[in-house]
């Protein structure tokens, strides 16, 4: 039974991360089992014979494949594979990763479910807002920089000047509005706050310099919005572009969402799309801009 327990413990460890023989021995030691590297190799051989793919890469064992089957029904397999494969064909940023995920899902499906999925395909109407597409590595770098209050150098293509150049910025917030990620940041060289479309940032790298975020956050505009029950269930606090927005539930199932927004311009357009389902309760600049937007729209049809 010790051998079975040790083998399962090694399998569990490798499923979490690559590990060297010494680390695997330490893992067994924590469970009260002391084993040599040679014994570890015997357990690895047993797992390989059972169908588990385990490779030695740079002195670490890596679990590359497991003979397990996801218990998806035929329709579950059909819908999951169709979405992944449809996205893989259309998305230039994540396409390669989606195709790899679809291939792995296929291998993990029971044969009956896989045959059902291959007997037909569902075509999903999938559209992408970004042209050019957003770079996931750029987005990840920007989010980490905001979290750590760290300066960033970006290579940005400006549509207004039709130029591409490096710019050093202090990122304040990354937010999603009108089907695109946007970056609100302070550009110290010109002493101005700017909004950058993330899909136009061709490269982003964090700099060692830190900055104090307090003054930047004070410039964000207050917003207080009441949502009815249906709208709150659909959007929650994401209707306000603030990861720290607060929610005050109301007796009728709705809620009041309050926070600070980087862009009054985009917040107005998001709220206008909700019509009478949302009401602006606070934020003078937000309310004034909202009324100007509505009056301007009404004048077009008067």
N, C-alpha and C positions, 0 to 999 in steps of 0.2 A: 504493500500500500504506500510505502514511502516513495517508491519509484514513480507511482502514478501521481501522487501529490506533488512531487518535485517537477515532473513533466508539465503538469497543468499550471504550476506556479511560473515556470519558465515561459509557457505560452501566454499567460496573462501579462507578464512583464514585457514581452516582445510586442504584444498588441498595443501597448501604450507608447513605446518608443524603442529605437535601436539601442542595444546594450552589448557591451563587451563581455567576454567570458568571466573576467574578474567581477564585473558588476552583477552578473547573473549569480555567481557564487555568493556574493554579499547579500543578494536578495534571498537566497535560500537560507543563509545564515540568520537573517532576521526572523525567519520562520522556525528556527531551531534545527535546521539541517545544515551540516557542513559538508561541502562537496568540492572536489578538486576540478581543475579545468578539464582534465581528461574525462571525468564523469559527466561534466556539462556537455561535452561534445557527443557523448553517447546519447544523452537525452535529446540533443538537437537532431541526431541521426534518426532516432525513433519518430520524432515529429515529421521529418522529411519523408520517411517511409509511409506515414499515415496520410500524406498528401499535402502537407503544409510547405509552402515555398519559403525557405529561409536561406538568405545569402549572407556571406561574410564580406562586408564593405568597410575598408579602412579600420580593421581590427574590431568591428562591431557587427553583431548579428542583426539582420534586418528581416522582418516578416513581410514578404512580398505578396503572398497569396495564401488564402485559407479555403479549404474545401467545405465551406458552409453555404447554406442556401437561405436566401431571404424568403419568408413565407408570404409572398405577394400573390394575390389572386390574378387571374388572367386579365381582368380589366384594370387592376392596379398596375400590373406590369406594362400593359399597353399604354396607359396614360403617362406613366413616369418616363418610359423610354421615348415616347413621341415628343414630350416636352423637351427633354434633354437633347434629342437629335435635331429637333427643329431649331433650338437655340444654337446648337453647335454649328449648323450650316449658315446662320445669319449673323452671329455676333463676332465681329473681328477681334475684339479684345479678349473674350473668354472662350472663344470657339474651341481652341485646342484643349482647354481644360474640361469643357463640357463633353467633348467627344471622348476623352479619356474616361470621364465619369460614367458615360453611357456604356462604354465597353466593359468596365468593371461591374456595372449593374447587371449586364447581360450574363456575365460569368457567375454571378451570385444568385441568379434566378433558378428555381426548379425547372426542369426540362419542359414540363407541361405548360407552365406559365410563359416560358420563352416561346414555345410554339404558338401559343395563342396570340402573343404580342406580334410575332412575325407574320401572322395570317392577315394582318391589316394594319393601317397606320392612321392616326388622327392628325389632321393638319390644324394646328393652332394658329390663330391670327396674332402674330407677335410683332410688335413695332418697337423701334428704338428711338429715343428722343435725341440722342447725342450724335452729331455729325460734325467733326470726327468723333469716334467713340471715346469714352472716358478710360483713362489708364488706371487699372486697379492699384498698381504700385504707387502711382502719384497720389491717389486718394488716401491710401494707407499712410503714406509719409505725412501728408497734411494733417490727418487726424492725430497722429502721434505728436506732431509739432504743436498743435493746439493744446493737447493734453499736458505736454511738458513745458509750455510757454517758451518755445525755442524758435529762434529765427530760421528762415528757410530761404534758399535761393531757388527761384523758379525760372524756367525757360518758357516765356509766354508769347503767344501770338495774339496781337491786338488787331481786332477787325477795324477799329476806327482809323488807325494809322497804317494798317496792313504791314506791320513790321513784327519781327520775332527777335526778342532780346532777353538777356538775363536780368532779373530784378530781385533785390533782396527785400524781404517783407517780414512783418511780424503778424503771423496768422491769428486772428481773433476767433473766428467760428467758421466751420464748414456746415452748410445747411442745404436742404433739398427744396426747391421751389420751381413750379411750372415745368416739371418733368426733367430737371437737370440739377446736378450738384453745383453749388457756388461757394466761393471762398470770400469771406469778408476779412480784409487785412489792412494793416497800416504800412505805407511805404515811406520810410523815414527820409529817404533822399529827396523826396518832393514835399514831405510834410502833409500828406493827404491819405485819407482812407479810400480804399478802392474795393470794387467787387470784381472778382475774376471768375470766369467760367472754367470749371475744372477740366472740361474736355479740350480747352485750348492751352492747357499747361502741358507742354511736351516732356518736361523733366522737372523733378523736385528733389532737393537734397537738404537735409537738416544741417544747420550750422552750429558750432559749439556755443555761440552766444545766446544767453537767455534774455528775456525781457519781462517787465512787470505788467501783468494783464489788467490791473485795477482801473487805470485810466481809460483803457480801451473799452472795458465792459461798461463803464459809466456812459459811454457814448451810444450804447445800444438803446433802442427806443422801447418804452414800456407798452405793453399790450394786455388788455383784459377783455375776454370774449365769452359770451354765454352761448352754449350750444344746446339744442334740444336733444331729446333722448336718442332719436335715430341718428343724428349727425355725430353725437358724442360716441355712440357705439361704433360708428364707421371710422372716425378719425382719432378719437381720444385726444391726448394732449399734443399730438403731432401737428395740429392745425396752427400752433404757434411754433415758430422755428427756433426753439430753445430747448436743449436737452435737460435743462433744470426747471422747466415750466411746472407750475403747481396746479393741482386739480381740486376743486371744491364741489363735491356732488350736490345735486339739488333734489328735492323731494319727488319731482316729476320724472326722474331718471336722467335728466340732462346734467350739465355741469358748467362751472365757470373755470376757464383755463386762463392762467395768468403767467406772464414771463416777459422777457425782453427780446426784441427782434433786431436782426442786423439790417434788414431791408424793409422799410415801410412800403416801398413800391411793389415788391412781390407779395408781401402779406396782404395788401389790399386786393390784389387780383385773386389770391387764393380764397379770401373770405367772400369776395363778390360771387365766386362760382357756387357758393352755398346758398345764395339768395336769402330768403327770410328765415332759413334754418339756423342762422347765426346772427348775433347782435354784439356790436362793439360797445363795451361798457366803460373802458378806460384806455388812456393813451391819447392825449389831445392831438398830437401830430398824426397818429394813425386814423383817428376819427375824421379829422379835417381832410386828409388826403382821400379817404374813402368817400366822403360827400362830394368832393371835387370830381372824383372818378365817376360817380353815379350821375351827377348833373351833366358832365361832359358827354356821357353815353346817351343820356336822355335827349340832349340837344340834337344829337345826330338823327333822331327819329321824330323830332317835333316838327 
